[in-house]
Amino acid sequence: MNLPNEAKINYLNYPKGLKSWLLTVDHKRIGVMYLAAITLFFAIGGLLALVIRTELFTPDNMFLTKKMYNQMFTLHGAIMIFLFIIPSIPAALGNFILPIQIGAKDVAFPRLNLASWYIYVFGSLFCLYSIWEGAVDTGWTFYTPYSSTTDTSVVSMMLGVFILGFSSIFTGLNFIVTVHKLRAPGMTWYKMPLMIWGLYATAIIQVLATPVLGITVVLLILERTLGMGIFDPAMGGDPVLFQHFFWFYSHPAVYIMILPGMGIISELIATFSHKKIFGYKAIAFSSLGIAFTSFLVWAHHMFTSGQSEFAAMIFSFLTFFVGIPSGIKVFNWVATMYKGSIDLKTPMLYAISFLILFSVGGLTGIFLGALSVDIHLHDTYFIVAHFHYTMMGGTVMALLGGLHYWWPKMFGRMYSEFWGRIACAFIFIGFNMTFFTQFILGTRGMPRRYATYMDQFQPLHGFSSIGSYVLGFGFLIMAIYLIHSLRNGKIASANPWGALTFEWETTSPPHPHNFEHEPKVTHGPYDFDTVLREREE
Amino acid sequence: MSNHSPSTNLQSHFADAAQQADAAKLGMWLFLVTEILLFGGLFVAYAIYRAWYPEMFFNAHEYLDITLGATNTVVLITSSVTMALAIRSIQLDKKKQCMNYLIITVVLACVFLVIKYFEYEHKFHLGQLPGKFYTFEGIEGTNPHIFFSIYFAMTGLHGFHVIGGIGFITWLITRVKRNAFSSAYYTPVEMAGLYWHLVDLIWIFLFPLLYLIS
């Protein structure tokens, strides 16, 4: 493509027109399109969560019937997992950042990348149709035998999940090939930013685990339509086999969610501490370690399913291994901050929130991995609190940190730092009000997925609900100032944070081909010590 | 977006044709890995239920026609050979020959499906259907419908892959006809070959597992 020689040209304004967006193969535009789509579904899923919390304010059924309540939490879970959090960081931020950070012009298969977005939209239509047709009430885990007998529209939801799987596979496949084949000259594996290592490890899981989910939902569809019988105990089948299949994907999937978040945190902590990352290789390989271990722990979701006790012991033991690479990362991040020159900009506030919340989420995961403790806590609010601390306190905090960090790069404008910090405070406080309470509820025996509860739990439930409003208010502030900044924000410089990775060497927003001149690797991604000294001299 | 140079089809974000071909190959191998895992779920289901109901599996498998199954195995292996020969021909710029081999491959794939159709038809007739539609009486052992659930799921999914392969290779034939490939650029032909060999390979596992239980 021949571009006119104007400095003002960037990927957002060239070429122009809706059609140029809908048919684009530019990874940056596809990233932005993904960002818009996941934001929409995050808003829908978030509003469903507020409906659930409002209903739970009192033990009575205020405005939802019990069936509607079941549908609400199922849709909240299914939308947040399959339509928001799985594609969130890789497909939205990753698509935008990955090729630029390794100095490539695009991902390896740009058309496949665009196809992945359309497949995502197509799959989401099936999910939305299933809501319209008769919202699924099985919980997002779709356990048999209930999911093969309920009268809600499981089949269209399953088709949606099956189709969404392809979009996830295509993103992962594209990233692996891009990282292997399209790194700029001099960009060796150990010169890659840790974000790339995180995305690479994620992509491996996407490629290896998602097909198993695909066959699982196909079998569930066949179970409902043809009465296959392989998950039906009355026909000689085994419903627990479904759980094995489901978690063989869905446990690694939680690392699809968290690993790219960990990549973002590595970038944020190094940049805003102005210090070389501590333990680069340890962080890089712990990502691969987590990806590997993720495939060996799935049955820890099934300690109460009646699986053999010996298997449960093995899986419990293996589960503790996940703690090692996760712990390595947290210690390395803290060590990076130690004696760094820390700048508490909004992205860094989210990174610190991540460190705190993810540590709580991770440590409570160790409680749950211990067999005897899990028997007591299984299917209580303790679980709900645990995975919200890792998924929301972990992944979403990282996503928000990354979004603020790369916002100036993506849109060429600065958001309001003041309101950014205010919103972060609301989100952090609201999150802890909502979910820390649920740890307490869980240990006192409040089961998850119940539309009502004993009166003694009301104060804690009420407090949790108020927390969810605080949390929602934080997101509202964020939506306002981010949208406001698109037109009215200060023009961003190429490198507003003083970071050293490739994306900050190109203009904000970047040129349609990412770089006007092919970038050269002159220093490592976190060589703040040497580069800052050189700049001073 | 991409500047297609006529000979190598090089897209602008690749440095050279070799890099582009390498990337395509790696991508295809990754796709094949996802295919293996997709079938992997079914192989696990097979293993579990065969372990649970070994006698029923043995009794039920006797209703599969080994002759037809073996014929289909030979048909698919032959089609893999012609596919490989098609790639060899295009590497040597023998386009006419390449096209002929591709056509033979498609014909053999169709033969496979026709034979499969007769096998299915026979089972439909006897009522050896999956799950709740199973009406056949005469197989000893518990839950014989499970065997046919798994048989139809595995061979059905494989059959869809054969149909996909026919579509892919037919598209290649039209492209070869329009002189799209040469020894300088034949990546799609090679990709189709990788895919087709995998489809063949999966059948080579399905055949003994389903037809040759002893």
Interface residues (C-beta under 8 A of the other chain):
Chain A: M1 T24 V25 D26 A104 K105 D106 A108 F109 P110 L112 I169 L173 N174 I176 V177 H180 K181 L182 V207 L208 A209 T210 P211 V212 G214 I215 T216 V218 L219 L222 E223 L226 G227 M228 G229 I230 M235 G236 G237 D238 L241 F245
Chain B: M1 S2 N3 Q11 S12 H13 F14 Q19 D22 A23 L26 G27 L30 F31 V33 T34 E35 L37 L38 F39 G40 G41 L42 V44 A45 I48 Y49 W52 Y53 P130 G131 K132 F133 T142 N143 H145 I146 S149 I150 A153 L157
